[in-house]
Every structure is written in structure tokens, then in C-alpha cells.
Amino acid sequence: MKVSKIVKNKRNCGRYKSVLILEDGTVVEGCGFGHPGISYGELVFTTGMVGYPEALTDPSFKGQILIFSHPMMGNYGVPSKEVLEFGIPKYFESERVQVEAAVVAYNNSPSHWTSILSLDEWLFSEGIPAVSCVDTRALIKKIREKGVMQALVAVYEGDIDINELVSRLESSTKYDQRPLVDEVMPKSIIFHEPSDYKDRINTLIVVDCGIKYGILRELLRSGFRVIRIPCYEDPLKYLEAYGASGIVYSNGPGNPKLLTTVVEKAKGVLEYGVPTLGICLGHQILAMAAGADVYKLKYGHRGHNKPCIDLEKGKCFVTSQNHGYAVAESSLIDTGFKLWMINADDKSVEGLKHVNKPVITVQYHPEGSPGPLDSLWVFNLFKRLVERYGTPI
């Protein structure tokens, strides 16, 4: 790889400088904040205007360098992890920052009643480098035109050897080849109880590939007892052991085609016919288990304003999304799944329903977190499937 273009930084950066190197040879100089260091990953962008604490802690962003398209990131600071809901942090999607690095138009004057840290202080404490004072719009236009690509971020004091960084980027493992769910899934079983729920309680087994806390909060709010298992485990074993009434396949990072073990076990789940919900990566896993194929999108769907059309009801609603792969509609023949929802922008698959089993899947995030709450009804639909077809304890 040769350096093809260097975009110089003309601003006074203070303590830290930064450099962003793309696999097409583009080098972008900027100012650095957060923690000094070097990170690499797949360069992607989100169009969300707010919700950076949720986005940065979303396990689905593991292995990626995230560009925020809107300016003023950091303007409302970072809230406390000690504020809990159902025993888990209310304002975050996991216990730690998951992105490899962030690229933002940074506002270092936060003002909000929940704020206890600046974005700079938070990223420093989490060991995450971040880039500011670069043209995020130009970077996003490049990704839209050329597609996502491998990149490297360095935040440093003094001087740095660009050629050495280029060599490190060339030798880095590509995003599509990394088993990223291994880094975000739980290592053992985790139990969650709904609080102050007096109705009949059903138990769910969550195949945890890196679940967002927002999904977990909605399941608990619906009155489910939740048992999270590592994604490589067999959910049917736990379904029978704990008398569970349904299974949820969670979101998660990385290439779904690497998850052959998970897909193989999901075949048994479909055959068993227990009420099942797949979200994001979980949607892809269940589709692949039924025989469908997935493909990589040019630059993915990441943001809070993605319109989806419910083909059954003829309604369109706005969703929150974060995915780089999609199920191929042409591969749904003879899978037992029918097309339920499509993306209004590019007509890609956004939801599936099994024709004769209580199994539903959505590619988007019905919990929002961050984003619109227009599709929380998906959890209510799944609850009705569990109550009708599941076996309550």
C-alpha cells in the first residue's frame, strides 16, 4: 500500500495530534483526544445526531472505527454508569466502550444534568483513541462512494513514523476475518429477573452474541426472566433445563458467515419450533440456519432514521439500525421464511416471518437505544407468541 494523499491539519491541537490512515492510501491528519495509542478496524459511519454514549458502547461496533456524521459530539457529556434500570446501566449498551476508535467533530464544553465526565475524559479512562478536527463529511462521502475499508488511528505526542503505521495497517487482520463475537459474548451464564412484575413470568434463553442492554431492558420490561448464554452454547439444552418458553438471538459484531457453530445449533431451534426472536445478527443467523444467504452491504445501515416498510400492514416506520450485512431476498426460497419487512431506501430485507412456526426476525433494532421507539411493538408481538405457543414455568 502506498500513501496516495495526505490531508494536512492546520489547527493548533494542544497536547495530542492524530492521524487516520485508510487502506486506499489516504492519510488524514487531525487533533487527538481520549487515550493516546494506535487502533485499527473497519471504518464506518453513523448518521445519528445524538446517542453517542449508546453508540460507543454498542457491542455491534466491536472491531470498527466509528465516524459520527453530525457535529457537536460531546456536547452533553457522559452520564454515570451507576444509574441503573433493571440492575443494568440505564444510559449505556454494555459495560465498556466497544469501538476501536472514534472520529468526531468534538465539542469539549458539555452541559447536561446527567453528565459526570466529558467525552475526552471518558474515552481516556476506557483506553480509546479519538480523532477530531478532520472533515468528517469528506470521509463519509468517500465511504459512500468506495465502501467501508480497513483503517488505522494513531493519537500521539511529538512525531510519528507514517510509513511504520502504513505497514501496521497492511498487516492488520481484516474485519471480516475476525471472530469478534468471542470478544463481546458472556463467558458464562447470566441471570436477570424482572423487577416488581406480578403477572405470570415466562423465561427466555438469550443466545448472547453481544446483546445491547437496550434489548435486555425491553425483555425485562416485558416481564420475562432472562437467561443469557454464550452464543456457541446449545440453547435447547438450557430451554429444557430451565423450563424456558422462548429463545432470542441477539445482535453482535462481525461476519455472520464465521458463526458456523451458532448457525448449526440454530437449525435445531427452528426444527424444535419454540417461539424465537432474532435481532440484527440474530436475524441473519436464523435466516442462514434455514438455508438463506447473507451478503455484505457497501457501507451498511447505521443511524436512527432508517425507514422500514411492513409488507403485511403497508405501513412505514422509522428504525434505528447498525449492520453491515443483509439477508439476500433471492435466497429465501424453500427456507420456510417469508419476507415481512424491507428497507424503504434500498429494498433490502429488514424482517422475516416463518410461515408455520412462531419465529420472527428483524434486521433493525426495535429497542432504539439510541433512536426512535416506533417499533417497540415487536417485543409485544414476540411476547404474545411466547404466551400462545410457549410453555410457561
CORWO-V320499 format. One record per backbone hydrogen bond with DSSP energy under -0.5 kcal/mol. CO is the residue of the C=O (numbers start at 1). NH is the residue of the N-H. E is the energy in kcal/mol with one decimal. If there is no record, write none. Layout:
co: (CO CO)
nh: (NH NH)
e: (E E)
This chain:
co: (2 5 5 6 7 8 11 13 16 17 18 19 20 21 22 25 25 26 27 27 28 30 31 33 37 39 41 42 42 43 44 46 48 51 52 53 55 56 56 57 58 59 61 63 64 64 64 65 65 66 67 67 72 73 74 75 78 78 80 82 83 85 88 93 98 100 101 102 103 104 105 106 112 114 117 118 119 120 121 122 123 123 124 128 129 130 131 132 134 135 136 137 138 139 140 141 142 143 149 150 151 152 153 154 155 156 160 161 162 163 164 165 166 167 168 169 174 175 178 179 180 180 181 181 190 192 196 200 201 202 203 203 204 204 205 205 206 206 207 207 208 209 212 212 213 214 215 216 217 218 219 220 225 226 226 227 228 229 230 233 234 234 235 236 237 238 239 245 246 247 248 248 249 250 251 254 255 256 258 259 260 261 262 263 264 265 266 267 268 269 269 275 276 277 278 279 280 281 282 283 284 285 286 287 288 293 295 298 300 301 302 303 304 305 306 307 307 308 308 309 309 310 310 315 317 319 320 321 323 324 326 327 327 328 329 330 332 336 338 340 340 341 341 342 343 348 350 350 351 351 352 353 357 358 359 360 361 362 364 365 365 367 371 373 375 376 376 377 378 379 380 381 382 383 384 385 385 386 390)
nh: (4 7 27 8 29 10 13 16 32 156 30 154 28 152 25 4 5 22 7 29 20 18 132 130 155 153 151 44 65 149 67 69 70 55 56 57 58 98 99 59 61 62 64 42 66 100 101 44 67 103 46 69 75 107 77 111 116 117 83 84 90 88 85 213 63 129 66 131 68 106 73 108 115 80 78 122 123 124 125 126 127 128 127 35 102 33 104 31 136 139 140 141 142 143 144 145 146 147 43 23 41 21 39 19 37 17 162 165 166 167 168 169 170 171 172 172 177 178 180 182 183 184 184 185 228 226 198 202 393 225 245 246 206 227 207 248 208 229 209 250 231 253 215 216 217 218 219 220 221 222 224 223 204 192 228 206 190 208 233 235 237 238 239 240 241 242 244 275 205 277 207 250 279 282 209 256 258 259 260 263 264 265 266 267 268 269 270 271 272 273 274 247 360 249 362 282 284 285 286 287 288 289 290 292 291 328 326 148 302 323 47 321 372 307 319 344 345 310 317 311 342 314 315 310 308 306 365 303 301 297 295 329 349 331 332 333 335 355 353 311 312 350 351 309 347 343 363 364 340 341 361 338 359 276 354 278 352 280 366 320 368 369 369 376 378 379 380 381 382 383 384 385 386 387 388 389 390 390 392)
e: (-0.5 -0.5 -3.2 -0.8 -2.9 -0.5 -0.7 -0.5 -1.6 -2.5 -2.5 -2.3 -3.0 -2.3 -2.1 -1.5 -1.4 -2.8 -3.5 -0.5 -2.7 -2.3 -2.8 -1.9 -2.6 -3.3 -2.5 -0.6 -2.4 -0.7 -2.5 -2.3 -0.5 -2.6 -2.6 -1.0 -1.2 -3.0 -1.3 -0.5 -2.2 -1.8 -1.9 -2.1 -0.6 -2.6 -0.8 -2.5 -0.5 -2.7 -2.4 -0.5 -1.9 -2.7 -1.5 -2.0 -3.0 -1.4 -0.7 -0.8 -2.7 -1.3 -2.8 -1.1 -0.6 -0.5 -2.3 -2.7 -2.2 -0.8 -1.8 -0.5 -1.3 -0.5 -2.1 -2.4 -2.6 -2.2 -2.3 -1.5 -0.6 -2.6 -1.1 -2.2 -1.4 -2.0 -2.8 -2.4 -1.5 -1.8 -2.4 -2.3 -1.9 -2.0 -2.5 -1.8 -3.1 -2.6 -3.2 -1.9 -2.1 -2.7 -2.6 -2.0 -1.7 -3.0 -0.8 -1.8 -2.4 -2.0 -2.0 -2.3 -2.3 -1.7 -0.6 -1.0 -1.4 -1.5 -2.1 -1.2 -1.5 -0.6 -0.9 -2.3 -3.0 -2.3 -0.7 -0.5 -0.5 -2.6 -3.0 -1.0 -0.6 -2.5 -0.6 -2.6 -1.1 -2.7 -0.9 -2.1 -1.1 -0.6 -0.6 -1.7 -3.1 -1.8 -2.2 -2.2 -2.6 -1.5 -2.0 -1.6 -3.1 -2.6 -0.5 -2.9 -2.1 -2.5 -2.1 -0.8 -0.8 -1.0 -2.5 -1.9 -1.9 -2.3 -2.0 -0.5 -2.3 -2.2 -3.0 -0.6 -2.4 -0.5 -0.5 -0.6 -1.7 -1.5 -1.1 -2.5 -2.3 -1.9 -1.9 -1.2 -0.8 -1.2 -2.3 -2.0 -2.2 -1.9 -0.7 -2.4 -2.4 -2.9 -2.7 -2.4 -1.7 -2.5 -2.1 -1.9 -2.6 -2.3 -1.3 -2.6 -1.2 -2.8 -2.4 -2.1 -0.5 -2.0 -1.9 -3.0 -0.6 -0.7 -2.3 -2.5 -0.5 -0.5 -2.5 -0.8 -1.7 -2.2 -0.9 -3.2 -2.9 -2.3 -2.9 -2.1 -2.7 -2.7 -2.5 -0.6 -0.7 -1.5 -1.8 -0.5 -1.9 -3.1 -2.0 -2.4 -0.6 -2.7 -1.4 -3.0 -2.0 -2.6 -2.7 -0.7 -2.6 -1.6 -2.4 -3.1 -2.6 -2.1 -2.5 -1.9 -2.0 -2.6 -0.7 -0.7 -1.7 -0.7 -0.5 -1.5 -1.7 -1.4 -1.0 -2.6 -2.4 -2.3 -2.0 -1.9 -2.4 -2.6 -1.9 -3.0 -0.5 -2.1 -0.6)
